[in-house]
């Protein structure tokens, strides 16, 4: 039988068979590629715990000298000598600079000469009074002459007093040509070079007492109201009898080994920033800390009783609204709004929205939604579940 003699029915029958075979192969291939059904996603959870915790607040701080003295001359003249090494430790009354003393020595010599003249005039007046007093009693000379002698003596005494004051002032001015340190401390860079003409308003250098050293840190008005004396119920940050220790975290992240204490609070709240400046002090043996350094102050400002705690990483901050993913007994997720309070370490104090023993998602929050089932795994890396 030739190809032209094949019947149409047989041709369509063979074609249909081939199509069915191909469809079967395609279905078999699809069945092989189909993946098994996925189970609920695994998420890390931590249990809400309850315990008493200290509340630690922290603020940005700046160091400053306990006492800072600007060194300025008390007389005008040419600077002729610098006697200290910049950055070195100096003692009170050490001579830091010298001003040309020759003009002041000349003024002192002149004042001492005027004093000698005044004392000579006084001596003559005393002689005249002593000589004329008995003679006047005998009426050998007019009483008016004795009166003149007496007045001349008083004037000479006054002249001596004035001349002595002039000498003292000249001696002081001569002494002021030796510019001395007013305190013990670290002397800074010289602001004026030798050979310059200095006046009483010229700042020559500064000396800072840095042991102990002061720290300044601002706290908000709300914090002030919470921790000020007789307002805070558990911690009195400003107690003089039992001061709360301050911890200083340095700019490199290290903790300063010495503890400090609060000295006083500023007299007013800054109306522009809404903060009040607090002043503390730290021991500074070896003068390691210097004025102008930045750091962070930490201090216990409250003790919370029976506080509910969860890890900070379990809290989602959505434009000021805080939420957590709570895993129920049926292992389904509920997104719940909570009210957060203070932080303590890696934990966050929860004021409302959670109960003791509930489980919150710490890792894998992006995998879940409201009502979705999950496979909870205890978060062993979080202190919130311990």
Buried (B, 14 or more C-beta within 10 A) or exposed (E): EEEEEEEEEEEEEEEEEEEEEEEEEEEEEEEEEEEEEEEBBEBBBBBBBEEEBBBBBBBEBBBBBBBBBEBBBEBBBBBBEBEBEEEEBBEEEBBBBBBBBEBBBEBBEEBBEBBEEBBEBBEEBBEBBEEBEEEBEEEEBEEEEBEBBBEBBEBBBEBBEEBBEBBEEBBEBBBBBBBBBBBBBBBBEBBBEEEEEBEEEBEBBBBBBBBBBBBBBBBBEEBBEBBBEEEBEEBBBBEEEEBBEBBBBBEEEEEBEBBBBBBEBEEEBEEEEEBBBBBBBBBBEEBBBBBEBEBBBBBBBBBBEEBBBBBBBBBBEEEEEBBBBBBEEEBBBBBBEBEBBBBBEEBBBBEEBBEEEBBBBBBBBEBBEEEBEBEBEEBEEBEBBE
